C-alpha cells in the first residue's frame, strides 16, 4: 500500500496497527495523516490496566490530517467490553481542535508546536494583513502549505520572511 510521501513516521513502521475511522462524516486515517508525536506510558509502578504494560503499553499519538485537522489515537486504552462482559483494551480515535492539540503538545512535545500551528511570539504583537489574491494563486499557496504540513498563514509568513531576508542580503552585497 502506498502512503503519503510527507509522513514523518509511518504507523506501521512503529509497530502499531494503522487506523482509519469515520467520525461525524470525517475520515481520520493514520496512514494518510502526518504523525506528530507519541507519548508512551511505560510506567509499570502505576499501570493503567492489568494486561501487562510491557506487552500492551498505553500510548497517545497525535496526528494531523492532510487538511489540517488534528486527532489523537489512544492505544491500548482500557474499557468495559459488554460483548465479553469484562475489561478489554481498545484503540480509540479522538478528533481535537487546535487549542486542545496545542495543550497536548505543550505537555509532550513543546518543541514541535510552531511546526503545526501559528504561535505568536511572546511580547511581540501580531497584526492582520488582508490580501487580494488571484484564485489560482490562492489554490497553489494552500497546496504548498498542505504539502509542508502547516497552515497557509504560517506558510505565507515564512515565505515573506525569506523574501525580506534575501532582499536585505542583496542590499548588503551592493
C-alpha positions in Angstrom: 0.0 0.0 0.0 1.3 3.5 -0.9 1.5 6.1 1.8 1.8 9.9 1.6 5.4 10.9 0.9 5.4 13.6 3.6 4.6 11.3 6.5 7.1 11.8 9.3 6.9 8.3 10.7 4.5 5.7 9.2 2.5 4.0 11.9 3.2 0.5 10.5 6.9 1.2 11.0 6.3 2.0 14.7 4.7 -1.4 15.3 1.2 -0.1 15.7 -1.8 -1.2 13.6 -2.9 1.6 11.2 -6.3 3.0 12.0 -9.0 4.5 9.7 -12.2 5.6 11.3 -15.1 7.9 10.2 -16.4 10.3 12.9 -19.2 12.8 12.2 -18.7 12.3 8.5 -14.9 12.9 8.5 -12.3 10.3 7.9 -9.3 10.0 10.3 -6.6 7.8 8.8 -3.2 7.3 10.4 -1.7 6.2 7.0 -2.5 9.4 5.2 -2.1 11.8 8.1 1.1 13.3 9.4 2.4 11.7 12.6 3.4 14.4 15.1 4.4 12.7 18.3 3.8 9.7 20.5 3.6 9.6 24.3 4.3 6.1 25.6 3.3 5.4 29.2 5.6 2.6 30.3 5.4 3.3 34.0 4.8 -0.1 35.5 4.6 1.3 39.0 1.1 2.8 38.2 -0.3 0.6 35.4 -3.4 1.7 33.6 -4.6 -1.9 33.2 -3.8 -5.4 34.4 -3.0 -6.9 30.9 0.8 -6.3 31.3 2.1 -2.8 30.4 5.2 -4.3 28.8 3.2 -6.4 26.4 0.3 -3.9 25.9 1.7 -0.4 26.6 -0.7 2.5 26.8 0.2 5.2 24.2 -1.2 8.5 22.9 -0.4 9.6 19.3 -1.1 13.0 17.8 -1.7 13.2 14.1 -2.7 16.0 11.6 -4.7 15.2 8.5 -3.8 16.4 5.1 -6.4 19.1 5.6 -5.1 20.4 8.9 -7.4 18.7 11.4 -5.8 17.2 14.5 -6.6 13.9 16.1 -5.4 11.7 18.9 -5.1 7.9 18.9 -5.3 6.3 22.3 -3.6 2.9 22.1 -4.5 0.0 24.5 -7.0 2.1 26.4 -8.8 0.0 29.0 -12.6 -0.1 28.6 -15.5 -2.4 29.7 -16.5 -4.6 26.8 -20.1 -5.7 27.2 -19.8 -8.3 24.5 -17.4 -10.4 26.7 -18.6 -8.8 30.0 -15.1 -7.9 31.1 -12.3 -5.3 30.9 -10.7 -5.2 27.5 -8.3 -2.9 25.5 -9.2 -0.7 22.6 -7.6 1.8 20.2 -9.7 5.0 20.1 -9.7 8.0 17.7 -10.4 11.4 19.2 -10.7 14.4 17.0 -9.3 17.5 18.7 -9.4 21.2 18.0 -6.2 23.3 17.6 -6.4 24.6 21.1 -6.6 21.0 22.5 -3.8 19.9 20.2 -1.6 22.8 21.5 -2.2 21.9 25.1 -1.3 18.2 24.4 1.8 19.2 22.5 2.8 21.7 25.3 2.8 18.7 27.6 4.5 16.1 25.4 6.4 17.8 22.5 6.6 21.5 23.1 9.4 22.0 20.6 7.1 20.8 17.7 4.2 23.3 18.3 5.4 26.0 15.9 5.7 23.4 13.1 2.0 22.8 13.1 0.2 25.9 14.4 0.7 29.7 14.3 2.0 30.8 17.7 2.7 34.5 18.2 6.0 35.3 19.9 5.7 36.4 23.5 5.7 40.2 23.8 5.5 40.8 20.1 2.1 41.9 18.8 0.8 40.5 15.6 -1.3 42.2 13.0 -3.7 41.2 10.3 -2.9 41.8 6.6 -5.7 41.4 4.0 -4.5 40.5 0.5 -6.5 40.2 -2.7 -5.2 37.1 -4.5 -5.9 35.5 -7.8 -8.0 32.4 -7.1 -5.4 30.1 -8.8 -2.6 31.6 -6.7 -4.5 31.0 -3.5 -5.0 27.4 -4.5 -1.3 27.0 -5.2 -0.4 28.7 -1.9 -2.8 26.4 0.0 -1.4 23.3 -1.7 2.2 24.3 -0.8 1.1 24.8 2.8 -0.7 21.5 3.0 2.4 19.8 1.4 4.6 21.3 4.2 2.0 20.4 6.8 1.5 23.9 8.1 -1.3 26.5 7.8 -1.5 28.7 4.7 -1.0 31.7 7.0 2.2 30.3 8.5 3.5 29.3 5.1 2.9 32.8 3.7 4.6 34.4 6.7 7.6 32.2 6.3 7.7 33.0 2.5 7.6 36.7 3.2 10.3 36.5 5.9 12.5 34.6 3.4 11.9 37.1 0.7 12.8 40.0 3.1 15.9 38.2 4.2 17.0 37.6 0.6 16.3 41.3 -0.3 18.3 42.5 2.7 21.3 40.3 1.7 21.2 41.7 -1.8 21.2 45.3 -0.4 24.2 44.5 1.9 26.2 43.0 -1.1 25.6 46.0 -3.3 
